[in-house]
Structures are given as structure tokens and as C-alpha cells.
């Protein structure tokens, strides 16, 4: 194994670790978001209510998830281009 091949292997492992960390972060945010939706649907007294059609919950929460997904997709796309895949 030459030095260039060794560096490529290290780089690929680094990319895999980054992707795994981003994936875990996304799953945590998704879980939190879905939990909030369930709580909103149940209402404060625990009764099952229909989700508010006006979407009164914070748009910031939705924006954070959208940004996270775009960031993950962009980073993976760039990494695939550089790796020649």
C-alpha cells in the first residue's frame, strides 16, 4: 500500500464518520420534532386534537430541520464528487 492510497483510506473513513455524526444529529432533531408534533396533537389536557392547520408552532423548528437536511445532502454530494464516485 502506497502513501497516497493510505491517505485516501483515511479520508474515506473521515467522511464516513462525518456522515454518521450528521445522521445521528438529524435523527435526534427529527425525534424531537415528532415528539413536539405528538404533544401538540394531544393538547395540554392529553386529549387527542387535530393538528393546528395554521401551524402555530415555531417556523424556526421547521427551518432548522430543512437546513440540516440541505447541509447533509450538500456535504455528502461534495464529498462524493471529490472521491470520484
SVG drawing of the C-alpha trace seen along z (x, -y; Angstrom):
<svg xmlns="http://www.w3.org/2000/svg" viewBox="-59 -31 63 33">
<polyline fill="none" stroke="black" stroke-width="0.4" points="0.0,0.0 1.5,-3.3 1.2,-6.6 -1.5,-8.1 -3.7,-5.0 -3.3,-5.2 -4.4,-8.9 -7.4,-8.1 -8.5,-5.4 -8.0,-7.8 -10.0,-10.4 -12.8,-8.0 -13.0,-6.9 -13.2,-10.6 -16.1,-11.1 -17.9,-8.1 -17.5,-9.4 -18.8,-12.8 -21.8,-11.3 -22.6,-9.1 -22.4,-12.1 -24.7,-14.1 -27.1,-11.2 -27.3,-10.9 -27.8,-14.6 -30.6,-14.6 -32.3,-11.6 -32.2,-13.4 -33.7,-16.6 -36.3,-14.5 -37.2,-12.7 -37.6,-16.0 -39.7,-17.5 -42.0,-14.4 -42.4,-14.4 -43.4,-18.1 -46.0,-17.3 -47.4,-14.5 -47.6,-16.8 -49.3,-19.5 -51.8,-17.0 -52.6,-15.7 -53.1,-19.2 -52.4,-20.4 -55.1,-18.2 -53.9,-15.0 -57.0,-14.9 -56.2,-14.0 -56.8,-17.1 -56.3,-17.6 -53.1,-19.4 -53.5,-23.1 -53.9,-23.9 -52.4,-27.3 -49.2,-25.7 -48.8,-27.9 -45.7,-26.1 -42.4,-27.8 -41.3,-28.0 -37.8,-28.1 -38.0,-24.4 -39.0,-23.6 -36.3,-25.8 -33.7,-24.1 -34.7,-20.7 -34.7,-21.9 -31.2,-23.5 -29.9,-20.3 -31.2,-18.1 -29.8,-20.5 -26.5,-20.7 -26.2,-16.9 -27.1,-16.5 -24.7,-19.2 -21.8,-17.9 -22.4,-14.3 -22.7,-15.4 -19.5,-17.4 -17.7,-14.5 -18.8,-12.1 -17.6,-14.4 -14.2,-14.7 -14.0,-10.9 -14.7,-10.3 -17.9,-8.3"/>
</svg>
